[in-house]
Amino acid sequence: MPKQRLVVIGNGMAGGKFVEELLARNGGELFDIVVFGEEPYGNYNRILLSSVVAGSRELKDIFLNSVEWYHERGVRLHSGVRVEAIDRSRQVVIAGNGVEEHYDRLVFATGSKPFVPPIEGLGLDGVFVFRTIDDSLRIMDYTKHARKAVVLGGGLLGLEAASGLLNRGLEVHVVELMPHPMAVQLDAPAGRVLQSTLEGMGIRFHLGKSIVKAVGNAAIEAVTLNDGTMESCDMLVISAGIRPNVEIARQAGLTVERAIVVGDDLVCVDDPSICAIGECAQHRGQTYGLVAPGSEQAGVLADRLSEANPQALYKGSHTSTMLKVMGVDLVVLGRKDAADDKDAVLMYTDAQRGIYKKIILRESRLAGAILLGDVATAPRLLRAFRKQEAIRETPAELLFPHKSTEQSDIDAAPEVFEENLKEVVAVIRPERWLRTREKVESLGIFAYSQHRVVGRGRQRGLHFLARRGARSGQGFRYLPKRMASWIVPESQVDKLVEAIIEANRTGQIGDGKIFVLPVSESMKVGEEPSRQLEVTCV
Ligand SMILES: Cc1cc2nc3c(=O)[nH]c(=O)nc-3n(C[C@H](O)[C@H](O)[C@H](O)COP(=O)(O)OP(=O)(O)OC[C@H]3O[C@@H](n4cnc5c(N)ncnc54)[C@H](O)[C@@H]3O)c2cc1C
């Protein structure tokens, strides 16, 4: 039987996953597969862009399938080519470079684009959105010359962008219309705990506000907020939500509401040869802005088209979200609030320690959960949520981990601690922290405590002088630092210190200091209010 032609528009997370799943089911024997991807790369893990911007991951580490990968599997990839239109009467896809491809089956996986609110002056240099590799490269490049950034949007992406910029040594302000960050996923108390945790790290919030104007000559110099106040800045990152890429589908006469409308078979309601998956698809009235639903849809569509399971249906997804900000543990599942009084709600707050937990149960099944600051029960809750298992644990067991999972490394290896203990403390540049932690963990040393401190410096790239009474003269500015401490047996001190130095490349640790102390002695650190790093060593 001659092969049919299958064309996929969009080589992002859903499109890429679909091709993988289809090939895994021998779909290559049924179809000649053609993929168009507007981005000039193979397929990559978009969610890791946050870690790339934060400096904790290299760009090369986020690629999933290279251009060669497609070639080797007989898939024709038009990389860096945008599809401009489809002609449904001829069953042809028309690309920007003049290429036309016939299709028997067509899959839309065009994802979304960032939503940019109408703000005056956005044509200035230093204004960015955050969606693609190219956006991330532009942002990272610009931070080399910037000192202060404003992020518009305090949602998940905005906070990840803010944290990344902070790690790159910038002063960061987040402007958010809602009264607390991550308002879509978090209730007000959780939002306040998160806000105070992030403020403790150095992010400044302007809540209940929006930006009306970007001000500057060639490059941005400030933003004007809707209350008339101005905030100076060298760069603005807009992260104010997303809009599905549906123009081509709409122009082709497909039914589009918020996104391309599909049934449980993921087929467009008005054309049996066209399907849609990922963020550009609207299923049972719902669109998703997360990876997992797109992956589930990719699996179902691959089952159907490869005929591995032609009856497979997609029934919707139970979504969960994780904030990828260093030093903040946050997992959110399902709903943030009770729907009615049939829902049972369990809550625990320890704002001092940045902990907030809320669990919503409906007929013994998990309908939602917020775990902030302590996510020890997250794996169990995630499994129960995804499978919609009946919950048998008591409320206390749900809110607090079982003893065995709670045990620290110290409990687990008491014999190690018959030696004298030492505390090793280092002040580390934020962008070096993850590398340092990984290096130390490779020695089998896992337990640490860390918090952010603020130091003074002349300029980024030079080691700053941290000393009591340093003056904020011209050229000095406040730099975020991370102070980490490990408590280890004396015999491990040398290799731990070596690992810290190695991970920090220059041999200088933040302000160039590592302290090895008997555990009874302490360091006192002036935090943000004093705007000064004070180190008192006995
Ligand atoms: C920085 C960042 C962090 C994120 N973190 C998380 C997270 O922690 N968890 C989570 O679940 N989700 C996260 N997301 C969201 C997640 O990345 C998306 O939900 C996911 O990528 C959607 O997959 P998709 O294939 O539908 O869209 P995309 O991955 O955007 O892929 C669509 C692709 O189609 C291409 N395209 C569009 N139109 C055309 C055309 N006309 N012709 C050719 N190609 C076209 C686009 O260029 C793009 O490459 C994050 C997103 C970002 C940007």
The ligand as a MOL file (V3000), in Angstrom:
LIG
                    3D

  0  0  0     0  0            999 V3000
M  V30 BEGIN CTAB
M  V30 COUNTS 53 58 0 0 0
M  V30 BEGIN ATOM
M  V30 1 C 10.3580 29.6380 29.7320 0
M  V30 2 C 9.1860 28.7040 29.7670 0
M  V30 3 C 9.0260 27.8650 30.8620 0
M  V30 4 C 7.9520 26.9750 30.8950 0
M  V30 5 N 7.8220 26.1560 31.9790 0
M  V30 6 C 6.8490 25.2260 31.9750 0
M  V30 7 C 6.7410 24.2810 33.0280 0
M  V30 8 O 7.5000 24.3170 34.0000 0
M  V30 9 N 5.7920 23.3280 32.9470 0
M  V30 10 C 4.9460 23.2480 31.8980 0
M  V30 11 O 4.1260 22.3320 31.8530 0
M  V30 12 N 4.9960 24.1560 30.8890 0
M  V30 13 C 5.9240 25.1300 30.9010 0
M  V30 14 N 6.0000 26.0250 29.8740 0
M  V30 15 C 4.9900 25.9530 28.8050 0
M  V30 16 C 5.3860 24.8820 27.7990 0
M  V30 17 O 6.6400 25.1690 27.2610 0
M  V30 18 C 4.3390 24.8300 26.6940 0
M  V30 19 O 3.1180 24.4390 27.2890 0
M  V30 20 C 4.6990 23.8210 25.6090 0
M  V30 21 O 5.8980 24.1710 24.9940 0
M  V30 22 C 3.5640 23.7690 24.5750 0
M  V30 23 O 3.9330 22.9190 23.5280 0
M  V30 24 P 3.4110 23.2280 22.0520 0
M  V30 25 O 4.0810 22.2570 21.1590 0
M  V30 26 O 1.9490 23.3340 22.0480 0
M  V30 27 O 3.9650 24.6860 21.7220 0
M  V30 28 P 5.4730 25.1270 21.4730 0
M  V30 29 O 6.3940 24.3340 22.3150 0
M  V30 30 O 5.4880 26.6000 21.5940 0
M  V30 31 O 5.7500 24.7260 19.9760 0
M  V30 32 C 5.1150 25.3290 18.8990 0
M  V30 33 C 6.1200 25.4330 17.7760 0
M  V30 34 O 5.4200 25.7150 16.5830 0
M  V30 35 C 6.1450 26.6560 15.8190 0
M  V30 36 N 5.2190 27.3340 14.9040 0
M  V30 37 C 4.1960 28.1480 15.2210 0
M  V30 38 N 3.5700 28.5810 14.0980 0
M  V30 39 C 4.2370 28.0060 13.0660 0
M  V30 40 C 4.0800 28.0760 11.6540 0
M  V30 41 N 3.1190 28.7940 11.1110 0
M  V30 42 N 4.9500 27.3890 10.8780 0
M  V30 43 C 5.9430 26.6330 11.4170 0
M  V30 44 N 6.1300 26.5360 12.7550 0
M  V30 45 C 5.2870 27.2050 13.5670 0
M  V30 46 C 6.7160 27.5790 16.8640 0
M  V30 47 O 7.8150 28.2940 16.3610 0
M  V30 48 C 7.1030 26.5700 17.9620 0
M  V30 49 O 8.4140 26.1260 17.7790 0
M  V30 50 C 7.0310 26.9410 29.8200 0
M  V30 51 C 7.1870 27.8020 28.7370 0
M  V30 52 C 8.2600 28.6800 28.6980 0
M  V30 53 C 8.4100 29.6110 27.5260 0
M  V30 END ATOM
M  V30 BEGIN BOND
M  V30 1 1 1 2
M  V30 2 1 2 3
M  V30 3 2 2 52
M  V30 4 2 3 4
M  V30 5 1 4 5
M  V30 6 1 4 50
M  V30 7 2 5 6
M  V30 8 1 6 7
M  V30 9 1 6 13
M  V30 10 2 7 8
M  V30 11 1 7 9
M  V30 12 1 9 10
M  V30 13 2 10 11
M  V30 14 1 10 12
M  V30 15 2 12 13
M  V30 16 1 13 14
M  V30 17 1 14 15
M  V30 18 1 14 50
M  V30 19 1 15 16
M  V30 20 1 16 17
M  V30 21 1 16 18
M  V30 22 1 18 19
M  V30 23 1 18 20
M  V30 24 1 20 21
M  V30 25 1 20 22
M  V30 26 1 22 23
M  V30 27 1 23 24
M  V30 28 2 24 25
M  V30 29 1 24 26
M  V30 30 1 24 27
M  V30 31 1 27 28
M  V30 32 2 28 29
M  V30 33 1 28 30
M  V30 34 1 28 31
M  V30 35 1 31 32
M  V30 36 1 32 33
M  V30 37 1 33 34
M  V30 38 1 33 48
M  V30 39 1 34 35
M  V30 40 1 35 36
M  V30 41 1 35 46
M  V30 42 1 36 37
M  V30 43 1 36 45
M  V30 44 2 37 38
M  V30 45 1 38 39
M  V30 46 1 39 40
M  V30 47 2 39 45
M  V30 48 1 40 41
M  V30 49 2 40 42
M  V30 50 1 42 43
M  V30 51 2 43 44
M  V30 52 1 44 45
M  V30 53 1 46 47
M  V30 54 1 46 48
M  V30 55 1 48 49
M  V30 56 2 50 51
M  V30 57 1 51 52
M  V30 58 1 52 53
M  V30 END BOND
M  V30 END CTAB
M  END
